[in-house]
Amino acid sequence: MRSSIATALIFLFGLASTFFATARQANELDAVVPDIRSLDVSLTCLDHGAIEAVRKSGSLDALVPACEHELRTVLGDDFGKIDQESLRVVLATVVAANFADYGPSSAITFEDIKKSKYLNCGNTTFLVGYLFGTLNSKRIMSVGFDGGVVGNHAQLIYSGKHDTILLDPTTGLIAQTDFNDLLRGNPVRTNKIRSFSIKDKSINTFRQRVYLAVRDGEYDPSDFMFMHESLREQFDQGMLSRYFSPGAIKARNE
């Protein structure tokens, strides 16, 4: 019963956020609209063999030491003090974004996710939890939106000891911002955002839309659908009919 609840919610996200997103409104930053490909950072430690090794083991234990120096170099000083836990969750996000091409999937267990030809935001958010090592951590909260610039989409907010980071394991984006600033529409400085290259190039337009929404502060409170205190809670209790928020009302009426 629990898994069927989460699967129903994932189906909603699997409908593809690119189809639900509304046209992006012009603003004062539109004079600077970068091609997402020019912003992408590639981690050389994450080649095909490394991804397949994680798929087989279900763990980042061997990959963290292999990628730590490179990932810390990419983040630099812009993200403040990055401890081992923060490093692991960021790496889990980048790995999840490169696990499969984007598309419909109802997989929520790691065994099903690792075999899926396609994944979407409803699967990759859970994948981050599995690769992090647990769905139970209350430092990783899942958040969902419907409408607005990013459309029907799920992301994660990691609240670490030294930082709060928005994680998008579908687009490969991370940003140093928190839930309140995101919903207030506070822009995020470009040096506080990293866009990591991903396997599926077919969603680059959507990836750029998410990047601009974060950079320019284009999230609206009316788009908010849900927040769960942990991925475990979402796995056990996530269901659209249980959410009474602007985004959920909108989604139920679509």
Protein Blocks (a to p, Z undefined) as FASTA:
>chain_A
ZZmmmmmmmmmmmnopmlmpccddddfklmpccdfklmpccdfklcfklmmmmmmnopak
lmmmmmmmmmmmmnmmmnopadfklmmmmmmmmmmmmmpccdddfbfbfklmmmpmbdcf
klmmmmmmmmnopakbckbccdddeejjnlpadddddddfkbccdddfknopacdddfkl
mmnopacdfklcccdddfblmlmmmmmmmmmmmmnopacfklpmbdcfbfklmmmmgcfk
lpccfklmmmmmZZ
